[in-house]
Structure formats: structure tokens, C-alpha cells
Amino acid sequence: MKLITEINEQVNIITEANEAGGKNFFIEGIFMQAEQENRNKRMYPLEVLQKETERYVTEYVMKNRAYGELGHPDGPTINLERVSHITKSLRQDGNNFIGKAKIMDTPYGNIVKNLMSEGAVVGVSTRGLGSLVEGKNGVKVVGNDFYLATCADIVADPSAPDAYVRGIMENKAWVWDNGIIREADVSTQKQVIQKSSQKDLEENMIKVFKDFISKL
């Protein structure tokens, strides 16, 4: 599976008074969208997001562990040292999936609060794993195996050029290893196969396959 990330800029900053006389900071808005081409030329079928949102809400949001990070991590796992917020709700509204996340009193959460207080523009970025199928007009359709790692990381300056974020890390794949998501480097294996002569191709393909299996 490939790591798939999407940036969404349609979020609002909300502040609410708390019992201690201070402020609680939240972000709220569209975290995910289905049935339309996004700026990364990808499309999420509605049934794919519905199924995965239901699982994510049940396993993470309702159990108060739907964490997100500040910045744009290059893998699917959550680094607790970088956690800045926690998603409190995620619901469907037509083809949109609306989320609300509370900024936490963590080191990275406090950075986000300071950014918000200074009027910085922030957005959210979903992070998941899945396969991509070639659709019409070069649009890639996200497959039924889509797995949502987090519905919202916080990113600054979300209106930056698309090069700011690479949606798919082409030289990386991810595999399940006893319930843990682990990176699998496929670039070396590709090079071995591509450089093989016709005579050695079958033998090298078998070697690459055995090497990959041995690391699972």
C-alpha cells in the first residue's frame, strides 16, 4: 500500500472559554471529500470514505485517541512526541466529512495555539494507506483497501504550491507486520529487476520475492 496524503484548506479556528478562565482552541471544517477530483488528481469513492470513517470513529474518535500531528510526517504511524491535537468528532454531510479537533496542551499543541493567536493560516492534512486505480482523464481512484491513519494533521500555509506536499511517496510501500504498519523499501528490488538480463530475469524475480517475504 502507498502512503496517501491530502491537504484541505476549508477549516475554521474556534475558541471557547474554559472553566479556568482561559481559552480552548479548536479547528473545524471539511477534513475529507468524496466523489470529486482533488488537486492531487485523486478521487475517493463515497462508499470508501463512509466505510473507513465509520471504522475510524469507532476505533479512534469514540475512544479518545484520534490524534494528529503538527507538520507533515512521512509515514503512517502517529509519533506521540509530535501530537498537537485530538479529533473530537467526524461526521458525514453529503460528500463532505466534517471534523472538529481540539488543540492539546502539548509542546506542539502550544505551537499551534501561538500560530492561531498570531493569525496564521492553517489547514488539515489527512494521512492514510491504500491502493490507487487508474480512472478517467488521468484521475487515480482510491481503492477499497483505504486505511485512514489520521483524519487530520495540522499544516501551516496550506495554500502553498502542490510541491509543498508529495501525496504519494513513490519509492515507499507499507506492509502489515503482526498488526504494525512497517515501511518496505521497494526501490532496490525494482532496480534489480529492471537491470536483469532476459536470461537472469526469472531467477532474480524469484530472489526479490523471497527477500521481500522474508522481511514481512
trRosetta pair geometry for C-beta under 8 A, 3 or more apart (Angstrom, degrees):
i j d omega theta_ij theta_ji phi_ij phi_ji
1 129 4.2 61 134 171 135 104
1 130 5.7 8 -156 -62 109 8
1 131 6.2 -90 -119 -53 71 68
1 145 6.6 -131 -100 121 119 123
1 147 7.2 17 -180 23 165 113
1 173 6.5 121 55 -166 35 79
1 174 5.2 -47 72 62 90 89
1 175 7.6 149 22 -81 86 42
2 129 6.9 161 76 -151 32 64
2 130 6.8 -42 57 70 75 46
2 131 7.0 103 15 -105 94 38
2 132 6.7 -29 40 -9 136 106
2 168 5.0 10 161 -150 134 105
2 169 7.0 179 -164 51 88 67
2 172 7.4 111 -135 89 68 73
2 173 6.4 -55 -82 -113 58 65
2 174 7.4 135 -110 13 13 94
3 74 7.6 98 105 178 168 50
3 75 6.8 -112 -95 -134 148 32
3 76 5.8 -148 -112 -56 101 92
3 127 7.1 -18 -168 -165 96 85
3 128 7.7 152 -155 85 53 33
3 129 6.2 -38 -98 -97 49 71
3 168 6.7 151 75 -138 62 52
3 169 5.2 22 50 17 114 107
3 172 6.5 3 5 94 112 120
3 174 6.4 86 -55 -20 84 129
4 42 7.3 153 -157 -157 122 171
4 127 7.7 151 82 -156 52 39
4 128 5.2 -25 64 72 97 82
4 129 6.9 148 15 -109 89 17
4 130 5.6 -30 2 41 137 97
4 132 7.6 140 -87 -61 128 108
4 142 6.7 102 -173 -114 173 117
4 146 7.6 -52 45 -131 144 97
4 167 6.2 7 -151 170 61 87
4 168 6.0 -9 -99 -88 65 83
5 72 7.0 87 178 -158 162 102
5 125 5.5 17 -178 172 105 110
5 126 6.6 174 -148 84 54 55
5 127 5.2 -6 -102 -102 90 67
5 128 7.7 156 -82 24 46 62
5 165 6.1 -112 103 174 124 124
5 166 7.9 70 48 87 117 47
5 167 5.6 -150 60 -137 70 53
6 32 7.3 90 76 -118 137 73
6 38 6.0 6 -142 134 122 168
6 40 6.4 -120 -109 11 82 136
6 42 7.3 -117 -87 65 117 129
6 125 6.5 173 83 -153 38 66
6 126 5.0 4 51 46 92 100
6 167 6.8 34 -79 -127 58 106
7 39 8.0 -36 59 52 95 122
7 123 5.6 56 -175 117 95 137
7 124 7.4 156 -152 88 55 39
7 125 4.8 -28 -95 -97 65 90
7 155 6.2 -65 -122 52 110 148
7 158 5.1 175 176 -154 125 103
7 164 8.0 22 -38 88 158 116
7 165 5.8 148 -35 21 121 157
8 11 6.9 96 111 -34 93 98
8 29 7.3 -173 129 112 115 111
8 30 5.6 -123 174 103 139 86
8 31 6.1 162 51 -147 151 25
8 32 7.2 -123 -41 -75 150 30
8 33 7.3 143 -107 -11 128 103
8 123 6.1 -176 86 -180 43 107
8 124 5.4 -15 60 67 93 87
8 125 7.4 167 16 -89 69 39
8 126 7.3 42 -5 -14 112 95
8 158 7.7 -30 85 -174 23 150
9 123 4.4 -54 -105 -109 54 130
9 158 4.5 176 -95 105 90 133
9 159 6.3 59 -108 -67 147 77
10 29 4.8 -169 122 169 68 127
10 30 4.4 19 84 37 122 108
11 27 4.9 18 168 178 128 105
11 28 6.5 149 -158 75 79 26
11 29 3.4 -154 -108 31 50 136
11 30 7.3 -125 -69 43 66 55
11 31 7.8 55 -83 -78 111 64
11 122 7.1 -56 80 100 127 81
11 123 6.0 144 21 -136 117 51
11 124 5.5 99 -46 -10 148 105
12 27 7.0 157 77 -156 40 58
12 28 5.4 -26 59 66 91 81
12 29 5.4 133 3 -59 71 109
13 25 7.0 -26 -166 -163 92 94
13 26 7.4 145 -162 81 46 53
13 27 6.1 -30 -99 -101 56 70
13 116 5.3 164 -147 -145 144 116
13 122 7.4 88 -71 44 111 110
14 25 7.4 140 80 -162 54 46
14 26 4.2 -20 65 66 103 103
14 27 7.3 167 18 -94 84 19
14 28 5.7 20 -9 7 128 117
14 100 8.0 -19 31 -145 140 105
15 23 4.7 -14 -169 -169 110 123
15 24 6.9 150 -158 75 56 48
15 25 5.8 -22 -101 -101 76 62
15 26 7.5 -179 -80 22 29 77
16 23 6.8 133 67 -159 34 68
16 24 4.8 -21 64 59 90 102
16 26 6.9 29 -1 -4 107 117
17 21 7.4 -24 -167 -143 99 27
17 22 7.6 155 -151 89 58 28
17 23 6.4 -50 -100 -102 42 60
17 24 7.6 14 98 13 5 85
18 21 7.3 -43 76 25 71 19
18 22 5.4 -10 46 67 110 75
18 23 6.6 153 -1 -127 94 8
18 24 5.0 103 -58 -34 110 99
24 102 6.4 -33 178 -147 110 105
24 103 7.7 161 -178 51 63 83
25 102 7.4 118 83 -162 54 58
25 103 4.0 -13 85 34 106 129
25 112 7.3 176 109 116 145 101
25 113 5.2 -179 0 -109 156 87
25 116 5.8 134 -149 64 139 163
26 88 7.8 -50 -130 18 117 130
26 100 5.9 1 -179 -174 124 91
26 101 6.5 156 -157 80 72 43
26 102 5.4 -37 -99 -99 83 55
26 103 6.8 -144 -82 -4 29 82
27 85 7.2 0 21 -157 109 166
27 100 7.4 178 89 -148 47 48
27 101 5.3 -5 55 56 89 95
27 103 7.3 83 -14 -49 89 95
27 122 6.9 -90 -102 98 139 122
27 124 6.7 155 129 -59 142 113
27 152 7.4 -177 86 175 127 148
27 154 7.1 153 -8 -103 159 110
28 98 7.3 26 -178 178 83 94
28 99 7.0 -153 -137 100 53 50
28 100 4.3 1 -105 -107 97 84
28 101 7.5 -179 -74 21 55 60
29 98 6.8 -104 160 -142 17 78
29 99 7.2 -15 63 56 44 71
29 124 7.4 174 68 8 105 126
30 33 6.2 26 172 -60 125 97
30 96 4.9 -70 -122 -159 109 116
30 97 7.0 94 -155 62 66 49
30 98 6.1 -50 -93 -97 49 63
30 99 7.9 72 -166 18 13 80
31 90 6.7 -54 39 -127 147 102
31 97 5.6 -63 62 99 90 93
31 98 7.0 118 6 -147 88 16
31 99 3.8 32 -28 6 135 125
31 124 5.6 -53 -123 105 77 148
31 126 6.3 103 164 -67 89 107
31 151 5.0 38 156 162 146 101
31 152 5.4 -78 -132 -68 120 104
32 44 7.0 -36 176 58 106 165
32 49 5.8 177 132 -141 134 131
32 53 7.5 -153 55 -78 144 116
32 96 7.5 147 85 -162 53 50
32 97 4.2 3 59 47 95 123
32 99 7.9 70 2 -23 83 116
32 126 5.7 49 -82 -55 99 154
32 151 6.7 -82 -29 -152 115 94
33 36 5.9 -37 140 47 118 109
33 38 6.9 135 67 -78 114 109
33 44 7.1 136 95 45 49 118
33 95 6.0 44 -164 134 74 94
33 96 5.6 -21 -105 -106 78 65
33 97 7.2 -147 -71 16 35 80
34 44 4.8 -88 -115 96 68 96
34 45 6.5 5 -162 138 108 18
34 46 4.2 112 141 -93 147 60
34 48 7.4 164 -123 57 117 86
34 49 4.6 -129 -72 19 120 141
34 50 7.8 -1 -60 -32 163 79
34 95 4.6 -131 64 -163 83 84
34 96 7.8 -146 19 -67 78 25
34 97 7.6 75 -19 -25 98 102
35 43 7.0 32 -134 -172 16 104
35 44 7.4 -58 -24 80 40 64
35 45 6.9 54 -74 -136 70 37
35 46 5.2 1 -40 -49 111 96
35 95 4.9 -91 41 -133 113 134
36 43 6.6 -163 88 -126 16 94
36 95 6.8 90 -11 145 105 147
37 41 6.2 -8 -167 -133 106 44
37 42 7.3 138 -148 65 60 24
37 43 5.3 -46 -88 -71 54 101
37 139 5.1 -91 -108 -118 112 131
38 41 7.4 -95 73 -24 60 15
38 42 5.6 -18 44 59 102 76
38 43 7.2 167 0 -83 78 49
39 162 6.1 -148 140 -96 114 117
40 162 7.1 156 -87 -152 69 120
40 167 4.2 86 -144 -58 145 157
41 138 6.0 -32 -177 123 137 94
41 139 5.4 -136 179 -113 77 59
41 140 6.4 74 120 12 84 86
42 132 7.1 -79 -123 -126 109 119
42 139 6.9 143 -112 -170 19 76
42 140 5.0 -33 -108 72 76 91
42 141 7.5 148 -163 -95 67 20
42 142 6.2 58 176 -45 112 95
42 167 6.9 -171 -15 169 136 154
43 135 6.4 -30 37 21 125 164
43 139 5.3 34 -11 164 114 123
43 140 7.4 169 21 83 73 42
43 141 5.3 -31 69 -106 95 68
43 142 7.0 -148 88 4 43 83
44 48 5.6 -128 -175 77 82 122
44 49 5.2 69 146 -47 127 112
44 141 8.0 142 -94 -159 22 61
44 142 4.8 -6 -105 36 69 131
44 146 7.4 50 -134 -82 101 172
45 48 4.5 93 66 -1 88 107
45 49 7.4 -173 89 -1 48 83
45 141 6.7 43 -36 -169 96 107
45 142 7.1 -142 10 66 76 82
46 49 6.1 -63 -153 42 34 102
46 50 6.0 36 153 -24 70 109
46 95 6.1 -86 -98 -120 108 80
47 50 5.4 -50 -141 36 33 116
47 51 6.2 34 161 -19 66 105
48 51 6.2 -58 -151 35 25 107
48 52 6.3 9 159 -5 62 114
48 142 5.9 165 131 100 163 103
48 143 7.5 151 -117 121 139 22
48 144 6.0 -130 -104 -109 98 48
48 146 5.2 67 178 27 115 134
49 52 5.9 -63 -139 47 31 102
49 53 5.7 34 162 -24 69 111
49 92 8.0 130 121 -103 106 109
49 97 6.2 -135 166 -40 126 137
49 146 7.8 -28 -76 93 52 149
50 53 6.0 -57 -142 36 22 109
50 54 6.5 24 158 -20 60 107
50 92 6.6 15 -108 -81 81 148
51 54 6.0 -59 -155 32 27 111
51 55 6.7 21 152 -13 63 107
51 144 7.9 21 54 -156 153 78
52 55 5.6 -52 -149 38 37 111
52 56 6.1 36 154 -20 69 108
52 128 7.6 33 175 -133 153 145
52 146 5.5 -64 -59 102 151 100
52 147 6.9 -169 -131 -120 121 28
52 148 4.9 123 161 -15 118 110
53 56 5.6 -55 -141 39 31 110
53 57 6.1 32 159 -20 67 106
53 90 6.0 -144 -159 132 101 118
53 92 6.6 124 98 -58 161 98
53 97 5.7 -143 -100 -133 145 141
53 148 7.3 63 -79 -11 47 159
53 151 7.8 67 -117 -98 80 132
54 57 6.0 -54 -145 36 26 109
54 58 6.4 22 157 -15 61 111
55 58 5.9 -63 -149 40 28 109
55 59 5.9 1 166 1 68 117
55 148 7.6 151 79 36 103 107
56 59 6.4 -66 -133 49 23 94
56 60 5.3 -31 -175 32 65 120
56 61 6.6 62 132 -14 75 100
56 66 7.0 80 166 -116 93 116
56 90 6.8 -25 101 73 114 155
56 148 4.8 -33 -72 78 137 133
56 151 6.2 114 153 -47 153 114
57 60 7.1 -65 -105 57 11 77
57 61 4.5 -33 -139 38 55 127
57 62 6.0 63 157 -23 67 98
57 90 5.5 -143 -84 64 100 105
58 61 7.8 29 -9 45 17 87
58 62 5.8 -14 -136 23 29 131
59 62 7.8 70 14 44 11 96
59 63 6.6 -35 169 9 32 129
60 63 6.1 -75 -137 47 16 99
60 65 5.4 -104 -149 81 67 77
60 66 3.9 98 142 -81 107 82
60 87 7.6 42 126 62 111 114
61 64 7.8 30 175 -70 30 31
61 66 4.5 10 -81 -31 59 144
61 87 5.7 -64 -105 105 96 101
61 88 7.1 93 -158 -179 96 15
61 89 6.7 97 -171 -107 136 25
61 90 5.7 -140 -71 15 154 105
64 86 7.0 24 -169 171 65 142
65 86 7.6 -68 -132 -142 15 115
66 86 5.9 107 73 -169 70 72
66 87 3.9 -65 115 52 127 100
66 88 7.9 -161 59 -53 124 23
66 90 7.6 -149 -169 -18 165 126
66 101 8.0 -120 109 -111 107 98
66 150 7.2 132 -176 -138 70 75
66 151 6.8 -6 -177 23 118 106
67 78 5.2 96 82 -160 119 148
67 80 7.3 -10 157 -110 172 66
67 83 4.6 -48 -169 -129 126 121
67 85 7.5 141 -156 84 56 45
67 86 5.6 -37 -98 -102 55 76
67 87 7.9 -137 -66 6 10 81
67 150 6.7 -62 90 -118 56 124
68 78 7.9 -94 -102 -123 22 113
68 83 7.1 106 71 -144 32 71
68 84 6.6 -53 97 56 78 82
68 85 5.1 -16 59 69 103 91
68 86 7.2 176 14 -92 80 28
68 87 6.6 80 -23 -36 114 94
68 101 6.4 -17 20 -148 135 154
68 124 7.7 -34 -166 -143 158 99
68 150 5.0 140 -101 173 75 133
68 151 7.4 -77 -76 65 119 57
68 152 4.6 -43 -94 95 157 72
68 153 5.0 -168 -173 -93 99 42
68 154 6.4 103 128 -19 121 78
69 73 5.7 57 67 -28 152 117
69 78 6.7 178 -41 -145 108 75
69 79 6.3 49 -96 52 141 88
69 82 4.3 29 -143 118 113 107
69 83 5.9 -72 -92 -96 66 39
69 84 6.1 88 -158 6 30 95
69 108 7.0 -16 -159 132 65 161
69 150 7.4 102 5 76 82 174
69 153 5.0 -14 61 -129 73 102
69 154 7.5 -135 105 29 37 75
70 82 6.2 -132 42 175 76 89
70 84 4.0 78 -40 -33 98 148
70 108 4.2 -159 14 178 129 116
70 109 7.7 -160 -40 -68 122 37
70 111 6.2 75 -155 77 173 123
70 112 5.8 -143 -96 -58 123 105
70 153 7.3 164 -95 -175 12 85
70 154 5.2 -25 -111 66 63 105
71 82 6.8 -65 36 -175 118 132
71 153 6.9 -63 74 171 41 123
71 154 7.7 25 -5 77 33 68
71 155 7.0 66 -145 -104 16 69
72 125 6.1 4 -110 68 92 165
72 153 6.4 128 -103 114 50 147
72 155 5.7 36 -61 -101 99 115
72 165 5.9 -137 -146 -111 157 100
73 79 6.6 167 -105 4 140 114
73 82 7.3 141 -69 87 115 155
73 127 7.0 17 62 -113 101 159
73 153 6.8 -155 11 -107 92 154
74 169 6.7 87 -168 -77 91 147
75 174 7.7 130 -154 -95 82 128
75 181 7.9 154 169 116 99 116
75 183 6.4 -75 -121 -63 118 115
76 127 6.2 171 -125 149 61 107
76 128 7.2 46 -127 -150 110 18
76 129 5.4 -9 -97 -49 152 107
76 147 7.9 41 -163 98 144 108
76 149 4.2 -155 -169 -84 86 154
76 174 6.0 49 3 -130 133 168
76 181 5.1 -64 79 131 124 157
77 149 7.1 -102 -76 -158 24 129
77 181 5.8 -176 -61 66 95 113
78 83 6.8 40 176 -80 109 100
78 149 7.3 177 -46 165 83 97
78 150 6.3 108 -82 -60 105 126
79 82 4.5 42 91 21 108 109
79 83 7.4 -160 93 -40 56 72
80 83 5.4 -20 -151 -16 45 119
82 108 5.4 64 -165 -40 51 161
83 86 7.6 28 178 -64 117 81
83 104 6.7 5 131 46 97 145
83 106 5.7 52 90 51 82 175
83 108 6.6 154 81 55 29 126
83 109 7.4 -5 121 -45 66 100
84 103 6.5 -29 154 -144 83 78
84 104 6.4 174 169 40 30 93
84 106 6.2 -134 -110 67 39 116
84 108 4.0 -91 -79 117 95 101
84 109 4.3 157 -158 -77 61 59
84 111 7.1 -71 -121 55 125 95
84 112 5.0 104 176 -20 130 134
84 154 5.8 -79 82 26 140 129
85 101 4.6 67 150 153 125 117
85 102 6.1 174 -158 86 86 40
85 103 4.9 -47 -97 -103 101 47
85 104 5.7 -179 -102 -6 34 87
85 109 6.1 135 -62 -111 61 97
85 112 6.8 -42 -47 56 110 170
85 152 7.3 -50 89 107 125 114
85 154 6.4 87 9 -32 131 124
86 101 6.3 175 86 -157 28 85
86 102 5.7 -14 59 57 82 89
86 104 6.0 69 -9 -55 96 117
87 90 6.0 21 162 -46 131 107
87 99 5.6 -45 -143 -169 116 118
87 100 7.2 118 -157 79 68 42
87 101 4.5 -48 -95 -94 57 93
87 150 8.0 161 -14 -168 127 80
87 151 5.7 42 -71 60 165 115
87 152 5.9 126 -73 31 116 118
88 100 5.3 -46 60 97 99 93
88 101 6.4 159 4 -111 79 33
88 102 5.6 62 -35 -16 121 101
89 98 7.9 -4 116 110 99 83
89 99 6.6 170 92 -148 59 50
89 100 4.8 20 49 40 97 102
90 97 6.2 17 -178 168 90 103
90 98 7.3 172 -148 86 45 44
90 99 4.6 -4 -102 -101 80 89
90 100 8.0 -152 -66 23 50 60
90 151 5.7 11 -105 121 145 177
91 97 7.1 176 87 -156 28 64
91 98 5.5 -20 63 60 81 91
91 99 7.9 159 19 -81 59 45
92 96 7.4 140 -159 85 53 48
92 97 5.6 -33 -99 -103 58 74
92 98 7.8 146 -116 16 8 79
93 96 4.8 -23 71 73 90 98
93 97 7.4 162 23 -96 73 23
93 98 5.2 35 0 -16 123 117
97 151 7.6 -105 123 -155 127 127
99 124 7.4 -170 67 164 131 176
99 151 5.7 167 -89 129 155 129
99 152 5.9 -166 109 -38 155 134
101 124 7.8 132 12 -103 140 133
101 152 5.5 -132 -39 82 150 149
103 109 5.0 143 174 -162 78 95
103 112 5.1 -147 -137 96 126 127
103 113 5.6 150 134 -66 146 87
103 116 7.5 -122 -43 -7 165 147
104 109 4.0 -122 71 -85 64 159
105 109 5.9 -97 -72 90 8 137
105 110 6.7 44 -149 -60 51 94
106 109 4.1 93 44 5 77 110
106 110 6.9 -146 82 -9 38 83
107 110 6.1 -57 -152 32 25 108
107 111 7.0 29 149 -20 59 101
108 111 5.4 -43 -153 28 41 117
108 112 6.8 45 148 -19 65 99
109 112 5.6 -51 -155 33 37 112
109 113 6.5 39 148 -20 67 102
110 113 5.3 -45 -145 34 39 115
110 114 6.4 41 154 -19 65 102
111 114 5.8 -56 -152 36 31 110
111 115 6.4 34 149 -21 65 105
112 115 5.6 -53 -149 35 33 114
112 116 6.3 33 153 -19 66 105
112 122 7.1 54 -149 -102 93 163
112 154 5.7 32 -112 109 129 165
113 116 5.7 -55 -149 37 31 112
113 117 6.3 32 153 -21 65 107
114 117 5.6 -52 -144 35 32 113
114 118 6.4 22 157 -11 64 108
115 118 6.0 -67 -153 43 28 104
115 120 3.9 -55 178 39 88 144
115 122 6.5 90 122 -57 131 121
115 156 6.6 -108 -155 -101 151 116
116 119 7.7 55 -179 -63 32 17
116 120 6.5 -76 -72 47 30 89
116 122 7.0 -48 -79 0 83 133
120 156 6.2 -37 166 -136 126 105
121 156 7.2 104 83 -163 64 63
121 157 6.3 80 79 -93 104 41
121 158 6.8 -118 136 22 102 84
121 159 7.0 -14 128 2 149 108
122 154 5.5 -6 -178 -170 126 99
122 155 6.8 148 -161 77 72 40
122 156 5.7 -45 -105 -101 75 54
122 158 7.0 73 176 -22 28 109
123 154 7.6 149 78 -155 35 54
123 155 5.4 -26 67 66 84 92
123 158 2.9 30 6 -53 140 156
123 159 7.9 137 -34 -35 137 61
124 151 7.9 5 164 134 132 65
124 152 4.1 -41 -158 -140 125 95
124 153 6.7 136 -161 64 63 41
124 154 6.3 -39 -103 -98 63 50
124 155 7.1 136 -124 18 12 87
124 158 8.0 -3 20 -91 32 147
125 152 7.2 106 53 -150 38 45
125 153 4.6 -30 64 60 94 96
125 154 7.7 -172 17 -75 86 5
125 155 4.9 56 -20 -18 120 126
125 158 7.8 -172 -57 -116 93 110
125 165 6.9 -165 -126 -121 140 157
126 148 6.9 -56 -172 -140 111 97
126 150 7.0 -169 -150 95 53 61
126 151 5.6 -25 -116 -153 95 40
126 152 6.6 -28 -84 -73 61 42
126 153 7.7 170 -87 12 13 80
127 148 7.8 99 81 -165 51 59
127 149 4.6 -56 109 66 94 113
127 150 5.0 25 47 47 105 88
127 153 6.0 52 -24 -17 119 117
128 146 5.8 29 148 -174 139 88
128 147 5.7 171 -167 85 91 48
128 148 4.6 -46 -99 -107 117 43
128 149 5.4 -179 -100 4 44 80
129 145 7.9 -58 117 129 84 92
129 146 7.3 161 86 -151 48 45
129 147 4.6 -6 57 56 94 103
129 149 6.6 80 -15 -41 88 107
129 174 5.5 -92 -123 67 132 135
129 181 7.0 -159 -42 -136 153 136
130 142 5.3 40 117 -164 149 94
130 143 5.4 179 176 51 101 85
130 145 5.5 156 -136 89 75 77
130 146 3.7 -6 -90 -101 142 64
130 147 6.4 170 -63 15 82 64
131 142 7.8 127 78 -161 46 51
131 143 3.9 5 70 15 92 145
131 145 5.5 52 9 49 100 120
132 140 4.2 5 -177 175 119 122
132 141 6.9 139 -161 66 63 40
132 142 6.3 -36 -103 -100 69 47
132 143 6.7 -124 -74 -19 19 95
132 168 7.3 -51 -22 -91 146 151
133 140 6.8 142 65 -163 35 68
133 141 4.7 -31 65 63 93 96
133 143 5.8 104 -21 -75 103 92
134 138 7.8 -46 -155 -133 89 32
134 140 6.3 -42 -101 -108 42 70
134 141 7.7 2 92 16 7 86
135 138 7.9 -5 71 89 70 15
135 139 4.4 -41 73 85 116 87
135 140 6.3 164 10 -113 94 14
135 141 4.4 97 -52 -30 122 103
136 139 6.1 5 68 35 56 106
142 146 5.1 42 158 -74 114 131
143 146 6.3 160 75 -40 57 81
148 151 6.0 18 177 -71 130 75
149 181 7.7 -54 -104 7 118 170
150 153 6.1 80 100 -49 133 79
155 158 5.5 102 93 -84 106 87
155 165 7.5 -24 -136 -67 162 130
157 160 4.8 54 136 -37 105 109
157 164 7.4 -142 106 -137 102 156
160 164 4.0 87 101 -55 123 148
161 164 5.8 138 71 -22 58 92
162 165 7.1 -77 -173 53 51 75
163 166 7.7 7 -156 -68 47 74
166 169 6.3 88 112 -83 121 62
169 172 4.3 2 112 34 118 114
171 185 7.4 4 152 -151 90 72
171 186 6.8 -164 -172 61 53 79
171 187 4.3 6 -156 -61 108 119
172 183 5.9 -45 -159 -152 111 103
172 184 7.5 128 -168 66 63 52
172 185 7.0 -41 -113 -106 66 52
172 186 7.2 141 -132 19 18 93
173 183 7.7 123 76 -162 42 56
173 184 4.8 -34 80 68 91 102
173 186 5.0 49 4 -22 116 129
174 181 5.4 9 176 -175 121 98
174 182 6.8 154 -157 76 72 33
174 183 5.9 -44 -102 -102 74 46
174 184 6.6 164 -104 13 19 87
175 181 7.6 153 78 -152 30 54
175 182 5.7 -31 66 65 78 86
175 184 4.9 51 -6 -29 112 129
175 216 6.0 -88 141 -120 147 89
176 179 6.8 19 -171 -79 100 15
176 180 7.3 128 -161 64 56 36
176 181 6.6 -38 -100 -95 54 54
176 182 7.6 99 -148 19 10 86
177 180 5.0 -39 72 68 86 89
177 181 7.6 124 22 -124 84 7
177 182 4.3 14 3 1 131 133
177 216 6.3 -161 -103 -173 86 54
184 212 7.1 55 -168 -147 130 93
184 215 6.9 132 -123 106 97 128
185 188 6.0 44 127 7 109 104
185 189 7.9 143 114 -3 69 95
186 189 5.4 -58 -160 44 58 114
186 190 6.0 64 144 -29 80 102
187 190 5.6 -54 -151 33 33 114
187 191 6.6 33 153 -20 65 104
188 191 5.8 -56 -154 33 33 111
188 192 6.6 36 151 -22 66 103
189 192 5.7 -50 -151 30 35 114
189 193 6.6 29 155 -13 66 106
189 208 4.5 112 -149 -157 101 119
189 211 7.3 -172 -96 78 110 124
189 212 6.6 24 -91 -63 155 111
190 193 6.0 -61 -153 39 31 107
190 194 6.0 26 155 -18 68 113
191 194 5.7 -58 -139 40 30 110
191 195 6.0 15 166 -9 67 114
192 195 6.5 -70 -146 43 21 99
192 196 6.6 38 153 -46 60 102
192 204 5.6 -161 151 177 101 120
192 207 7.7 -106 154 87 146 112
192 208 5.6 169 82 -79 136 120
193 196 5.7 -44 -154 4 32 119
193 201 7.2 61 -155 -148 70 79
193 204 6.2 170 -97 117 55 116
193 205 6.0 62 -113 -89 106 78
193 208 6.2 -39 -55 -21 100 163
196 200 4.8 -131 -163 92 97 95
196 201 4.5 132 119 -95 128 60
196 204 4.4 -150 -97 38 141 153
196 205 7.7 -104 20 -40 170 77
197 200 5.0 70 53 22 84 97
197 201 6.8 -118 91 -40 38 81
198 201 5.6 -27 -144 -11 30 122
200 203 5.4 -68 -162 50 61 111
200 204 5.3 56 144 -24 91 111
201 204 6.1 -66 -147 40 24 105
201 205 6.2 25 158 -22 65 108
202 205 5.7 -54 -147 33 30 113
202 206 6.6 30 155 -18 63 104
203 206 5.9 -57 -156 34 31 111
203 207 6.6 31 149 -19 65 106
204 207 5.4 -50 -146 36 37 114
204 208 6.2 39 154 -20 68 103
205 208 5.8 -51 -147 36 31 111
205 209 6.3 33 153 -20 63 106
206 209 5.7 -54 -148 36 30 112
206 210 6.3 29 155 -17 65 107
207 210 5.9 -57 -147 38 29 108
207 211 6.3 30 154 -20 64 108
208 211 5.7 -55 -148 36 30 112
208 212 6.4 31 154 -20 65 105
209 212 5.8 -55 -150 34 30 111
209 213 6.4 28 155 -17 65 107
210 213 5.8 -54 -145 38 31 111
210 214 6.3 35 155 -25 64 107
211 214 5.8 -55 -149 31 29 113
211 215 6.9 20 155 -15 61 108
212 215 6.2 -69 -160 35 31 106
212 216 7.2 41 147 -38 64 98
213 216 5.8 -43 -159 7 40 117
